Amino acid sequence: MSVLENFFESPANRTGLSIWFGTALTAVAQYFWLHVPLPSADILGIVLGLIKIIQPENVVTVGQLQKSIADVAAMITEKTPDAINAVVADA
């Protein structure tokens, strides 16, 4: 069997790929066809799908991902060493 066949035989890989592909198609349609800014749910779906594809054994919840995004956004706006240390400590 090839590497690609092994990849598609894994239910976790198929799940991650379907999450990513479906969300990516929706995001592309919204952004390029409807000219609507991407909602955070679509961005989270794309990121979660990629995580599920790359590391299918990891479980990342939407809440964890939202907290990480909020921490990084705070770090970018504050630009202080304490904000950077807080984000690194949470990761």
PELINNOR-V264529 format. One record per residue. RES is the residue in one small letter. PHI is phi in degrees with one decimal (* if undefined). OMEGA is omega in degrees with one decimal (* if undefined). D_CENTER is the distance of its C-alpha to the mean C-alpha in Angstrom with 1 decimal. Layout:
res=RES phi=PHI omega=OMEGA d_center=D_CENTER
res=RES phi=PHI omega=OMEGA d_center=D_CENTER
This chain:
res=m phi=* omega=178.4 d_center=29.5
res=s phi=-84.6 omega=179.4 d_center=27.2
res=v phi=-63.2 omega=-179.7 d_center=23.9
res=l phi=-65.8 omega=177.6 d_center=22.3
res=e phi=-65.7 omega=176.6 d_center=24.3
res=n phi=-61.8 omega=179.9 d_center=23.3
res=f phi=-61.5 omega=-176.7 d_center=19.6
res=f phi=-76.1 omega=176.6 d_center=20.2
res=e phi=-78.1 omega=179.6 d_center=22.5
res=s phi=-80.7 omega=178.5 d_center=19.9
res=p phi=-60.8 omega=-179.9 d_center=18.8
res=a phi=-65.5 omega=179.3 d_center=15.5
res=n phi=-66.8 omega=178.6 d_center=14.8
res=r phi=-65.5 omega=178.3 d_center=15.9
res=t phi=-64.1 omega=179.1 d_center=13.8
res=g phi=-61.2 omega=180.0 d_center=10.5
res=l phi=-66.6 omega=179.7 d_center=12.0
res=s phi=-68.9 omega=176.7 d_center=13.2
res=i phi=-61.9 omega=-176.8 d_center=10.1
res=w phi=-65.2 omega=-175.9 d_center=8.5
res=f phi=-64.9 omega=179.5 d_center=12.0
res=g phi=-63.8 omega=180.0 d_center=13.0
res=t phi=-69.4 omega=179.3 d_center=10.3
res=a phi=-64.0 omega=177.7 d_center=10.8
res=l phi=-62.9 omega=178.3 d_center=14.5
res=t phi=-63.3 omega=-179.4 d_center=14.5
res=a phi=-64.3 omega=179.4 d_center=12.8
res=v phi=-64.1 omega=179.3 d_center=15.3
res=a phi=-63.3 omega=-179.7 d_center=18.1
res=q phi=-65.9 omega=-172.7 d_center=17.6
res=y phi=-76.2 omega=-173.6 d_center=17.4
res=f phi=-90.7 omega=-175.8 d_center=20.0
res=w phi=-92.4 omega=-178.5 d_center=22.2
res=l phi=-92.6 omega=-179.8 d_center=22.3
res=h phi=58.2 omega=178.9 d_center=21.6
res=v phi=-109.0 omega=176.0 d_center=19.6
res=p phi=-60.6 omega=-177.0 d_center=17.0
res=l phi=-69.1 omega=174.3 d_center=13.4
res=p phi=-72.4 omega=-177.8 d_center=12.9
res=s phi=-64.2 omega=178.6 d_center=10.2
res=a phi=-63.2 omega=177.7 d_center=9.7
res=d phi=-68.0 omega=179.0 d_center=8.9
res=i phi=-63.9 omega=177.6 d_center=6.4
res=l phi=-63.8 omega=177.9 d_center=4.7
res=g phi=-63.0 omega=178.1 d_center=5.6
res=i phi=-65.1 omega=-179.6 d_center=4.6
res=v phi=-66.8 omega=179.1 d_center=1.1
res=l phi=-63.6 omega=176.8 d_center=3.5
res=g phi=-63.2 omega=177.8 d_center=5.9
res=l phi=-64.4 omega=177.5 d_center=5.8
res=i phi=-63.4 omega=179.8 d_center=6.2
res=k phi=-65.2 omega=177.5 d_center=8.7
res=i phi=-74.4 omega=-174.6 d_center=10.3
res=i phi=-71.7 omega=-178.6 d_center=10.9
res=q phi=-132.4 omega=-174.5 d_center=11.9
res=p phi=-65.6 omega=-179.1 d_center=12.8
res=e phi=-80.9 omega=178.2 d_center=15.0
res=n phi=-79.4 omega=176.7 d_center=12.6
res=v phi=-116.7 omega=178.0 d_center=12.0
res=v phi=-119.6 omega=179.9 d_center=9.3
res=t phi=-89.2 omega=178.1 d_center=10.2
res=v phi=-63.0 omega=179.0 d_center=9.0
res=g phi=-60.9 omega=178.0 d_center=11.9
res=q phi=-63.9 omega=-179.6 d_center=11.0
res=l phi=-67.6 omega=178.1 d_center=7.7
res=q phi=-64.0 omega=178.2 d_center=9.9
res=k phi=-64.7 omega=179.2 d_center=12.6
res=s phi=-64.3 omega=178.4 d_center=11.0
res=i phi=-64.6 omega=178.5 d_center=10.1
res=a phi=-64.2 omega=178.2 d_center=13.7
res=d phi=-64.0 omega=179.8 d_center=15.1
res=v phi=-66.7 omega=177.9 d_center=14.0
res=a phi=-62.3 omega=177.6 d_center=15.3
res=a phi=-65.5 omega=179.8 d_center=18.5
res=m phi=-64.4 omega=-178.8 d_center=18.9
res=i phi=-67.2 omega=-177.4 d_center=18.8
res=t phi=-76.2 omega=-177.3 d_center=21.3
res=e phi=-81.4 omega=179.1 d_center=23.6
res=k phi=55.4 omega=177.1 d_center=23.7
res=t phi=-112.4 omega=177.9 d_center=25.8
res=p phi=-60.0 omega=179.3 d_center=25.9
res=d phi=-66.1 omega=179.1 d_center=25.7
res=a phi=-65.2 omega=178.5 d_center=22.3
res=i phi=-64.9 omega=178.4 d_center=21.0
res=n phi=-62.4 omega=179.3 d_center=22.6
res=a phi=-65.4 omega=179.1 d_center=21.1
res=v phi=-67.3 omega=178.8 d_center=17.4
res=v phi=-63.8 omega=179.2 d_center=18.4
res=a phi=-65.9 omega=178.4 d_center=20.2
res=d phi=-68.4 omega=-178.9 d_center=17.4
res=a phi=-70.1 omega=* d_center=15.1
